[in-house]
Amino acid sequence: MKKQNGLKKIRLSFLAFMTLFILNFGVVLDITVTQRMWLIMDIYVFLLSMFILIRIKLPSRKQILISLLFGVLVFVSYWGLSIFSSIKGSLLTILCSLAVFSIFNRYDHNVLKLFRTKIVSSVLLSIFIGLFVGIVLGVINFYFMSISATPNLRISIKFFLISLSPAIYEEITMRTFMYAYCLYLLNGEINTKIERFACWFMMIIPHVLIHTPDSFINFGLISGVMTVLLYVVLFGLPFAFLQKKRDIVSAMIAHGVVDVIRFCLFGLPL
């Protein structure tokens, strides 16, 4: 019964997200519908992470320090661009990291690892895998973006700093945390295909959807759905696969590499 309730709560969580996603199209503000959806997602994970931290005690001192380090790196990533984004991204990263560690400390299995193992060779392998996957996906992303935009190579430390935001903030708050939240609702047990699918689904779909509202508005429903499917296959699924089958850091590196390649060739989407 508890497992069924857990699946039901996951479905309700996604239903709540989709309701906000749809209602967002009817809101009229100065920012774009996609920008509003990012803010909605931020509020969504903020509330869920606060709920977890209230229900479960804080993680260990070492894990708190790691969470703070992630927050500092995200804060630095927006240095000179947006103090609001720096503070918001940093705060959410810290809260979600703390919640993730607290949940993973509670269960003995089905948890994601920051690094697969602490052995130096394994750490180096995770870094290599992240770089390799990031370069491959970055080249694919370059091909698709070059269809509608002209590349202009510019290498700047600013681009490398900003790539820390998708690498850390997005991977932690919108992927690792969503998985950890599902694990919490399932009481640490993921045994059936439906349970595994629910966890993979929540790791991928909400994060993909918040990138796409403007595609639905500008190009229609069919094009929007195709964009969602493309993002799932090319980015959401590979990053989730790395987190699940390797470790969180490899996914962070891959995500960061994809974005830094994009920034250096096509500039910032700001």
Backbone as numpy.savetxt, mean C-alpha at the origin, in Angstrom:
# Nx Ny Nz CAx CAy CAz Cx Cy Cz
-18.01 -20.48 13.88 -18.84 -19.27 13.88 -17.98 -18.01 13.88
-16.88 -18.01 14.67 -16.00 -16.85 14.72 -15.37 -16.60 13.36
-14.98 -17.69 12.65 -14.37 -17.54 11.34 -15.36 -16.94 10.35
-16.62 -17.41 10.42 -17.64 -16.88 9.54 -17.89 -15.40 9.83
-17.89 -15.05 11.10 -18.04 -13.64 11.47 -16.88 -12.80 10.95
-15.67 -13.40 10.98 -14.50 -12.70 10.48 -14.62 -12.40 9.00
-15.03 -13.39 8.21 -15.24 -13.19 6.77 -16.32 -12.16 6.52
-17.36 -12.22 7.32 -18.46 -11.27 7.17 -17.97 -9.85 7.43
-17.13 -9.69 8.45 -16.61 -8.36 8.77 -15.68 -7.85 7.67
-14.91 -8.76 7.05 -14.05 -8.36 5.93 -14.92 -7.87 4.77
-15.99 -8.62 4.49 -16.90 -8.21 3.41 -17.54 -6.85 3.72
-17.94 -6.66 4.96 -18.55 -5.39 5.36 -17.54 -4.25 5.27
-16.29 -4.53 5.62 -15.25 -3.51 5.52 -15.06 -3.07 4.07
-15.04 -4.06 3.17 -14.89 -3.71 1.75 -16.13 -3.01 1.22
-17.30 -3.44 1.67 -18.54 -2.79 1.26 -18.56 -1.33 1.69
-18.08 -1.07 2.91 -17.99 0.31 3.39 -17.04 1.12 2.51
-15.91 0.50 2.16 -14.95 1.18 1.28 -15.57 1.47 -0.08
-16.25 0.49 -0.67 -16.85 0.67 -1.99 -17.97 1.71 -1.96
-18.70 1.77 -0.86 -19.74 2.79 -0.72 -19.13 4.18 -0.77
-18.03 4.35 -0.05 -17.33 5.64 -0.06 -16.74 5.92 -1.44
-16.24 4.88 -2.10 -15.66 5.02 -3.44 -16.71 5.55 -4.42
-17.91 4.99 -4.37 -18.98 5.39 -5.28 -19.52 6.78 -4.93
-19.76 7.01 -3.64 -20.29 8.31 -3.22 -19.32 9.45 -3.54
-18.04 9.14 -3.55 -17.03 10.15 -3.83 -17.20 10.79 -5.20
-17.78 10.06 -6.15 -17.96 10.60 -7.50 -18.99 11.74 -7.51
-19.85 11.78 -6.51 -20.87 12.81 -6.48 -20.49 14.05 -5.69
-19.30 14.05 -5.11 -18.85 15.19 -4.30 -18.18 16.23 -5.19
-18.46 17.48 -4.93 -17.86 18.57 -5.70 -16.97 19.40 -4.78
-15.66 19.32 -5.00 -14.69 20.10 -4.23 -13.61 20.59 -5.18
-12.66 21.35 -4.64 -11.60 21.92 -5.48 -10.58 20.86 -5.93
-10.47 19.76 -5.20 -9.51 18.73 -5.57 -10.19 17.68 -6.44
-9.40 16.90 -7.17 -9.95 15.91 -8.09 -10.57 14.75 -7.32
-11.38 13.98 -8.01 -12.05 12.84 -7.39 -11.03 11.80 -6.92
-9.92 11.66 -7.65 -8.88 10.72 -7.23 -8.18 11.21 -5.98
-7.88 12.50 -5.92 -7.26 13.06 -4.72 -8.17 12.89 -3.50
-9.47 13.09 -3.70 -10.42 12.90 -2.59 -10.43 11.45 -2.14
-10.31 10.51 -3.10 -10.33 9.10 -2.73 -9.11 8.73 -1.91
-7.98 9.35 -2.20 -6.79 9.10 -1.37 -7.03 9.59 0.06
-7.66 10.75 0.20 -7.96 11.25 1.54 -8.94 10.33 2.27
-9.92 9.83 1.54 -10.88 8.90 2.13 -10.16 7.63 2.60
-9.25 7.12 1.77 -8.50 5.93 2.15 -7.65 6.20 3.39
-7.07 7.39 3.46 -6.28 7.76 4.63 -7.13 7.74 5.90
-8.31 8.31 5.80 -9.22 8.31 6.96 -9.64 6.89 7.31
-9.88 6.09 6.30 -10.30 4.69 6.47 -9.26 3.91 7.26
-7.98 3.97 6.83 -6.95 3.20 7.52 -6.62 3.83 8.88
-6.78 5.15 8.99 -6.56 5.80 10.29 -7.53 5.25 11.33
-8.80 5.19 10.98 -9.82 4.71 11.91 -9.61 3.24 12.26
-9.27 2.43 11.26 -9.05 1.01 11.52 -7.80 0.79 12.38
-6.74 1.54 12.11 -5.51 1.37 12.90 -5.72 1.82 14.34
-6.48 2.90 14.54 -6.78 3.36 15.89 -7.62 2.31 16.63
-8.55 1.71 15.92 -9.37 0.64 16.50 -8.49 -0.51 16.98
-7.53 -0.91 16.14 -6.62 -2.00 16.51 -5.77 -1.62 17.71
-5.22 -0.43 17.71 -4.33 -0.01 18.80 -5.08 0.15 20.12
-6.37 0.46 20.04 -7.18 0.52 21.26 -7.47 -0.88 21.78
-7.70 -1.82 20.85 -8.05 -3.18 21.23 -6.85 -4.02 21.64
-5.69 -3.74 21.05 -4.49 -4.54 21.32 -3.40 -3.63 21.86
-2.60 -4.14 22.75 -1.52 -3.33 23.32 -0.46 -3.01 22.28
0.35 -2.00 22.58 1.42 -1.59 21.67 2.45 -2.70 21.51
3.17 -2.71 20.37 4.21 -3.73 20.17 5.44 -3.44 21.02
6.51 -4.18 20.77 7.74 -4.03 21.55 8.42 -2.70 21.28
9.36 -2.34 22.15 10.07 -1.08 21.98 10.81 -1.04 20.65
11.42 -2.14 20.25 12.14 -2.20 18.98 11.18 -1.95 17.82
10.00 -2.54 17.89 9.02 -2.36 16.81 8.46 -0.94 16.79
8.36 -0.33 17.96 7.94 1.08 18.01 8.98 1.96 17.33
10.26 1.67 17.58 11.34 2.44 16.96 11.34 2.26 15.44
11.10 1.03 14.97 11.02 0.77 13.53 9.86 1.57 12.93
8.73 1.58 13.61 7.56 2.34 13.15 7.89 3.83 13.05
8.58 4.34 14.06 8.97 5.75 14.05 9.95 6.03 12.91
10.86 5.09 12.65 11.81 5.25 11.55 11.06 5.32 10.22
10.10 4.43 10.02 9.30 4.48 8.81 8.61 5.84 8.68
8.07 6.33 9.80 7.39 7.61 9.79 8.31 8.75 9.42
9.52 8.73 9.94 10.51 9.78 9.64 10.86 9.75 8.15
11.07 8.55 7.60 11.42 8.44 6.18 10.30 8.97 5.29
9.06 8.68 5.66 7.93 9.19 4.88 7.84 10.71 5.02
8.09 11.23 6.22 8.09 12.68 6.42 9.13 13.35 5.53
10.32 12.76 5.48 11.41 13.32 4.68 11.08 13.26 3.19
10.31 12.23 2.79 10.03 12.05 1.36 9.31 13.24 0.75
8.54 13.98 1.55 7.81 15.14 1.04 8.50 16.45 1.40
9.74 16.37 1.83 10.46 17.55 2.26 10.50 18.62 1.16
10.04 19.82 1.47 10.05 20.90 0.50 8.88 20.91 -0.45
7.99 19.92 -0.36 6.85 19.84 -1.26 5.53 20.16 -0.56
5.26 19.43 0.52 3.98 19.62 1.20 4.11 19.22 2.66
4.02 20.17 3.54 4.11 19.88 4.97 2.90 19.07 5.42
1.74 19.32 4.80 0.55 18.55 5.13 0.75 17.08 4.79
1.25 16.81 3.58 1.49 15.42 3.17 2.56 14.77 4.04
3.56 15.54 4.43 4.62 15.01 5.30 4.05 14.53 6.63
3.26 15.40 7.25 2.70 15.07 8.56 1.68 13.94 8.45
0.78 14.05 7.48 -0.27 13.04 7.30 0.33 11.67 7.01
1.23 11.63 6.02 1.83 10.36 5.64 2.65 9.75 6.76
3.39 10.59 7.48 4.21 10.12 8.59 3.35 9.54 9.70
2.29 10.28 10.07 1.42 9.84 11.15 0.73 8.52 10.81
0.19 8.43 9.61 -0.50 7.20 9.21 0.45 6.01 9.14
1.65 6.26 8.65 2.65 5.18 8.57 2.99 4.65 9.95
3.18 5.56 10.90 3.50 5.15 12.27 2.35 4.36 12.88
1.14 4.89 12.78 -0.03 4.23 13.38 -0.25 2.84 12.77
-0.20 2.77 11.44 -0.43 1.48 10.77 0.69 0.49 11.06
1.93 0.97 11.11 3.05 0.09 11.45 2.88 -0.49 12.85
2.52 0.36 13.81 2.30 -0.10 15.18 1.17 -1.14 15.22
0.09 -0.86 14.50 -1.03 -1.80 14.47 -0.63 -3.13 13.84
0.14 -3.07 12.76 0.62 -4.28 12.09 1.47 -5.13 13.03
2.43 -4.50 13.68 3.30 -5.23 14.60 2.49 -5.84 15.74
1.54 -5.08 16.27 0.72 -5.57 17.37 -0.08 -6.80 16.96
-0.66 -6.76 15.76 -1.43 -7.90 15.27 -0.53 -9.11 15.04
0.60 -8.89 14.39 1.50 -10.01 14.08 2.11 -10.62 15.35
2.29 -9.80 16.39 2.80 -10.33 17.66 1.78 -11.25 18.33
0.53 -11.08 17.96 -0.55 -11.82 18.62 -0.67 -13.26 18.09
-0.19 -13.49 16.87 -0.38 -14.79 16.24 0.96 -15.45 15.91
0.96 -16.77 15.87 2.20 -17.52 15.65 2.49 -17.78 14.18
1.46 -17.76 13.35 1.67 -18.04 11.93 0.76 -17.16 11.09
0.94 -17.25 9.77 0.22 -16.42 8.80 0.60 -14.95 8.86
1.70 -14.64 9.52 2.13 -13.24 9.60 3.12 -12.94 8.48
3.21 -11.67 8.12 4.20 -11.23 7.14 5.46 -10.79 7.88
6.59 -11.03 7.26 7.88 -10.68 7.86 8.44 -9.42 7.22
9.06 -8.58 8.05 9.74 -7.40 7.52 10.87 -7.86 6.61
11.71 -8.76 7.12 12.68 -9.50 6.33 12.38 -10.98 6.52
12.57 -11.76 5.48 12.29 -13.20 5.54 13.04 -13.85 6.70
14.34 -13.57 6.79 15.16 -13.97 7.93 16.17 -12.86 8.18
16.85 -12.94 9.30 17.86 -11.93 9.63 19.25 -12.31 9.12
19.37 -13.45 8.44 20.64 -13.87 7.87 21.05 -12.88 6.77
22.31 -12.48 6.76 22.77 -11.44 5.83 22.50 -11.82 4.38
22.78 -13.07 4.02 22.56 -13.50 2.64 21.09 -13.41 2.25
20.19 -13.70 3.20 18.75 -13.63 2.93 18.30 -12.18 2.79
18.86 -11.30 3.62 18.54 -9.88 3.52 18.98 -9.33 2.17
20.20 -9.70 1.76 20.71 -9.24 0.47 19.88 -9.78 -0.69
19.40 -11.02 -0.54 18.56 -11.61 -1.58 17.23 -10.86 -1.69
16.66 -10.48 -0.54 15.42 -9.71 -0.56 15.63 -8.37 -1.27
16.76 -7.74 -1.00 17.08 -6.46 -1.65 17.22 -6.66 -3.16
17.93 -7.72 -3.54 18.12 -8.01 -4.97 16.78 -8.30 -5.65
15.95 -9.11 -5.02 14.64 -9.45 -5.60 13.80 -8.18 -5.78
13.81 -7.33 -4.74 13.07 -6.09 -4.84 13.55 -5.20 -5.98
14.87 -5.08 -6.12 15.43 -4.28 -7.20 15.09 -4.86 -8.56
15.23 -6.18 -8.69 14.97 -6.84 -9.97 13.50 -6.68 -10.39
12.60 -7.00 -9.47 11.17 -6.89 -9.77 10.80 -5.44 -10.07
11.37 -4.51 -9.29 11.09 -3.10 -9.51 11.54 -2.62 -10.87
12.71 -3.06 -11.31 13.22 -2.66 -12.63 12.35 -3.24 -13.74
11.98 -4.51 -13.61 11.12 -5.14 -14.63 9.78 -4.42 -14.73
9.13 -4.19 -13.59 7.84 -3.50 -13.59 7.99 -2.05 -14.01
9.12 -1.44 -13.66 9.37 -0.06 -14.06 9.49 0.08 -15.57
10.13 -0.90 -16.21 10.26 -0.89 -17.67 8.89 -1.08 -18.32
8.09 -1.98 -17.76 6.73 -2.19 -18.29 5.90 -0.92 -18.13
6.00 -0.30 -16.97 5.27 0.95 -16.72 5.73 2.04 -17.68
7.02 2.10 -17.95 7.56 3.07 -18.91 6.93 2.87 -20.29
6.81 1.61 -20.71 6.22 1.33 -22.02 4.80 1.86 -22.11
3.99 1.59 -21.10 2.60 2.04 -21.13 2.48 3.56 -21.03
3.32 4.17 -20.18 3.24 5.63 -20.04 3.74 6.36 -21.28
4.72 5.76 -21.97 5.27 6.41 -23.16 4.28 6.45 -24.32
3.20 5.68 -24.23 2.17 5.71 -25.27 1.48 7.07 -25.30
1.29 7.65 -24.12 0.56 8.92 -24.05 1.40 10.09 -23.55
2.65 9.85 -23.18 3.51 10.91 -22.66 4.92 10.75 -23.22
5.61 11.86 -23.38 6.98 11.84 -23.91 7.98 11.80 -22.76
8.82 10.77 -22.71 9.80 10.70 -21.62 10.86 11.78 -21.72
11.29 12.26 -20.59 12.34 13.28 -20.53 13.20 12.97 -19.31
14.32 12.30 -19.53 15.15 11.81 -18.43 15.74 12.96 -17.61
15.41 12.96 -16.33 15.98 13.89 -15.36 16.22 13.13 -14.07
17.42 13.14 -13.59 17.76 12.43 -12.36 17.97 13.45 -11.24
17.20 13.30 -10.19 17.27 14.25 -9.07 17.10 13.50 -7.75
17.81 13.94 -6.73 17.68 13.34 -5.40 16.24 13.46 -4.90
15.54 14.52 -5.37 14.15 14.73 -4.98 13.28 13.54 -5.39
13.55 13.00 -6.57 12.74 11.87 -7.06 12.97 10.63 -6.20
14.20 10.44 -5.77 14.52 9.28 -4.93 13.87 9.43 -3.55
13.86 10.66 -3.04 13.24 10.90 -1.74 11.73 10.67 -1.81
11.08 11.20 -2.83 9.63 11.07 -2.95 9.22 9.61 -3.15
10.08 8.83 -3.77 9.75 7.41 -3.98 9.66 6.64 -2.66
10.20 7.22 -1.57 10.07 6.58 -0.26 8.61 6.55 0.19
7.81 7.49 -0.30 6.40 7.52 0.11 5.63 6.30 -0.41
5.62 6.05 -1.73 4.95 4.82 -2.17 5.61 3.56 -1.63
6.92 3.60 -1.50 7.64 2.41 -1.04 7.27 2.04 0.40
7.15 3.02 1.26 6.90 2.75 2.68 5.44 3.02 3.05
5.01 4.25 2.82 3.66 4.65 3.22 2.57 3.78 2.56
2.64 3.61 1.24 1.60 2.83 0.57 1.69 1.35 0.90
2.90 0.81 0.92 3.04 -0.62 1.20 2.62 -0.97 2.62
2.91 -0.09 3.57 2.54 -0.37 4.96 1.06 -0.09 5.20
0.61 1.12 4.88 -0.75 1.51 5.27 -1.83 0.89 4.40
-1.53 0.62 3.14 -2.58 0.18 2.22 -2.44 -1.27 1.77
-1.38 -1.92 2.18 -1.23 -3.33 1.82 -0.96 -4.19 3.05
0.16 -3.95 3.73 0.47 -4.76 4.91 -0.61 -4.62 5.97
-1.04 -3.39 6.22 -2.05 -3.18 7.25 -3.37 -3.84 6.88
-3.77 -3.75 5.61 -5.03 -4.37 5.20 -4.98 -5.89 5.40
-3.84 -6.49 5.12 -3.69 -7.92 5.36 -3.76 -8.20 6.86
-3.03 -7.42 7.65 -3.00 -7.64 9.10 -4.40 -7.48 9.70
-5.15 -6.52 9.20 -6.51 -6.31 9.69 -7.39 -7.53 9.39
-7.25 -8.08 8.19 -7.98 -9.30 7.84 -7.58 -10.45 8.75
-6.28 -10.57 9.01 -5.78 -11.63 9.89 -6.38 -11.48 11.29
-6.48 -10.24 11.75 -7.08 -9.98 13.05 -8.54 -10.41 13.07
-9.28 -10.07 12.03 -10.70 -10.43 11.98 -10.89 -11.95 11.89
-9.91 -12.64 11.32 -9.98 -14.10 11.18 -9.32 -14.82 12.35
-8.98 -14.08 13.39 -8.35 -14.65 14.59 -7.07 -15.41 14.29
-6.33 -14.93 13.31 -5.03 -15.50 12.99 -5.07 -16.77 12.17
-6.25 -17.23 11.79 -6.38 -18.49 11.04 -6.82 -18.23 9.61
-5.97 -18.61 8.64 -6.32 -18.50 7.23 -6.14 -19.89 6.62
-7.22 -20.64 6.53 -7.12 -22.04 6.12 -7.84 -22.36 4.82
-8.95 -21.69 4.55 -9.74 -22.01 3.37 -9.38 -21.11 2.20
-9.80 -21.52 1.00 -9.56 -20.72 -0.20 -10.27 -19.38 -0.11
-11.45 -19.38 0.46 -12.21 -18.12 0.60 -11.48 -17.14 1.51
-10.92 -17.65 2.60 -10.18 -16.80 3.54 -8.91 -16.25 2.88
-8.19 -17.11 2.17 -6.98 -16.66 1.48 -7.33 -15.62 0.41
-8.40 -15.88 -0.32 -8.81 -14.93 -1.36 -9.18 -13.59 -0.74
-9.90 -13.61 0.38 -10.31 -12.37 1.04 -9.09 -11.53 1.44
-8.06 -12.19 1.96 -6.86 -11.47 2.38 -6.11 -10.89 1.18
-5.94 -11.70 0.13 -5.29 -11.20 -1.09 -6.09 -10.04 -1.68
-7.40 -10.20 -1.72 -8.29 -9.20 -2.29 -8.12 -7.87 -1.57
-8.12 -7.88 -0.25 -8.00 -6.64 0.51 -6.60 -6.05 0.46
-5.60 -6.86 0.18 -4.25 -6.34 0.00 -4.10 -5.59 -1.32
-4.95 -5.93 -2.29 -4.76 -5.44 -3.65 -5.80 -4.42 -4.08
-7.08 -4.77 -3.99 -8.14 -4.00 -4.65 -8.33 -2.59 -4.09
-8.46 -2.38 -2.77 -8.65 -0.99 -2.31 -7.52 -0.07 -2.75
-6.28 -0.54 -2.65 -5.13 0.28 -3.04 -5.15 0.59 -4.53
-5.55 -0.37 -5.34 -5.63 -0.14 -6.78 -6.75 0.84 -7.10
-7.91 0.67 -6.48 -9.07 1.49 -6.81 -8.84 2.98 -6.56
-8.09 3.32 -5.53 -7.91 4.75 -5.23 -7.06 5.45 -6.29
-6.38 4.69 -7.15 -5.61 5.28 -8.24 -6.49 5.60 -9.46
-7.71 5.08 -9.50 -8.44 5.03 -10.76 -9.69 5.90 -10.92
-10.21 6.63 -9.92 -11.47 7.37 -10.13 -11.47 8.28 -11.34
-10.38 9.01 -11.59 -10.35 9.91 -12.74 -10.44 9.15 -14.06
-9.95 7.90 -14.07 -10.06 7.08 -15.29 -11.52 6.78 -15.60
-12.31 6.49 -14.55 -13.73 6.24 -14.75 -14.44 7.49 -15.26
-14.08 8.66 -14.70 -14.74 9.90 -15.09 -14.36 10.33 -16.50
-13.07 10.25 -16.81 -12.58 10.78 -18.09 -12.82 9.84 -19.27
-12.81 8.52 -19.00 -12.86 7.57 -20.12 -14.00 6.57 -20.05
-14.81 6.63 -18.99 -15.98 5.76 -18.92 -15.77 4.51 -18.11
-16.87 3.78 -17.91 -16.87 2.61 -17.04 -15.97 1.49 -17.56
-16.08 1.17 -18.84 -15.30 0.06 -19.41 -13.82 0.34 -19.28
-13.40 1.55 -19.66 -12.00 1.93 -19.58 -11.52 1.94 -18.13
-12.39 2.40 -17.22 -12.03 2.40 -15.80 -11.80 1.01 -15.27
-12.68 0.08 -15.63 -12.54 -1.31 -15.20 -11.26 -1.92 -15.78
-10.98 -1.63 -17.05 -9.75 -2.16 -17.68 -8.51 -1.60 -16.99
-8.58 -0.33 -16.58 -7.45 0.27 -15.86 -7.24 -0.42 -14.52
-8.33 -0.71 -13.82 -8.25 -1.42 -12.55 -7.60 -2.79 -12.74
-8.05 -3.53 -13.75 -7.50 -4.87 -14.02 -6.02 -4.79 -14.38
-5.66 -3.78 -15.16 -4.26 -3.61 -15.55 -3.39 -3.33 -14.33
-3.85 -2.44 -13.46 -3.09 -2.12 -12.25 -2.98 -3.33 -11.32
-4.04 -4.11 -11.26 -4.01 -5.31 -10.41 -2.93 -6.27 -10.90
-2.91 -6.52 -12.20 -1.98 -7.51 -12.77 -0.54 -7.02 -12.71
-0.32 -5.75 -13.07 1.04 -5.24 -13.20 1.66 -4.78 -11.88
0.84 -4.31 -10.94 1.41 -3.73 -9.73 0.84 -4.33 -8.44
-0.47 -4.31 -8.30 -1.06 -4.79 -7.04 -0.69 -6.22 -6.72
-0.87 -7.12 -7.68 -0.57 -8.54 -7.45 0.91 -8.80 -7.22
1.82 -8.25 -8.03 3.25 -8.49 -7.77 3.73 -7.99 -6.41
3.28 -6.79 -5.99 3.72 -6.28 -4.70 3.13 -7.11 -3.55
1.87 -7.50 -3.69 1.26 -8.36 -2.67 1.95 -9.72 -2.62
2.29 -10.25 -3.79 2.98 -11.54 -3.87 4.33 -11.47 -3.15
5.07 -10.38 -3.36 6.35 -10.22 -2.68 6.18 -10.19 -1.17
5.19 -9.44 -0.71 4.96 -9.37 0.74 4.61 -10.74 1.31
3.77 -11.47 0.60 3.30 -12.76 1.11 4.36 -13.86 0.97
5.02 -13.91 -0.16 5.92 -15.03 -0.46 7.39 -14.75 -0.14
7.74 -13.49 -0.03 9.12 -13.15 0.34 9.11 -12.37 1.65
9.03 -11.06 1.58 8.94 -10.23 2.78 8.49 -8.82 2.42
8.20 -8.02 3.43 7.67 -6.68 3.22 8.71 -5.77 2.57
9.96 -5.88 2.99 11.00 -5.00 2.47 11.20 -5.18 0.97
11.14 -6.41 0.47 11.31 -6.63 -0.96 10.22 -5.93 -1.75
8.99 -5.93 -1.22 7.88 -5.23 -1.87 8.09 -3.72 -1.81
8.58 -3.23 -0.68 8.86 -1.80 -0.54 9.88 -1.34 -1.60
10.95 -2.12 -1.72 12.00 -1.75 -2.67 11.47 -1.78 -4.09
10.73 -2.84 -4.44 10.18 -2.95 -5.79 9.27 -1.77 -6.11
8.39 -1.43 -5.17 7.46 -0.32 -5.37 8.22 0.99 -5.54
9.22 1.20 -4.70 10.01 2.42 -4.78 10.76 2.54 -6.09
11.31 1.44 -6.58 12.06 1.46 -7.84 11.13 1.79 -9.01
9.94 1.19 -9.03 8.98 1.50 -10.10 8.70 3.00 -10.15
8.49 3.60 -9.00 8.13 5.01 -8.97 9.31 5.93 -9.26
10.49 5.56 -8.81 11.63 6.43 -9.09 11.96 6.42 -10.58
11.77 5.27 -11.24 11.95 5.20 -12.69 10.94 6.11 -13.38
9.70 6.03 -12.90 8.63 6.88 -13.46 8.94 8.35 -13.25
9.35 8.75 -12.05 9.62 10.14 -11.76 10.77 10.68 -12.60
11.82 9.89 -12.75 13.00 10.33 -13.50 12.70 10.50 -14.99
11.75 9.73 -15.50 11.44 9.77 -16.93 10.26 10.66 -17.29
9.28 10.77 -16.36 8.06 11.50 -16.68 7.74 12.61 -15.69
8.59 12.78 -14.68 8.35 13.83 -13.71 7.35 13.41 -12.64
7.07 14.32 -11.73 6.18 14.03 -10.61 4.73 14.23 -11.01
3.82 13.37 -10.52 2.40 13.54 -10.82 1.74 14.51 -9.86
2.38 15.63 -9.58 1.89 16.60 -8.61 1.58 17.92 -9.27
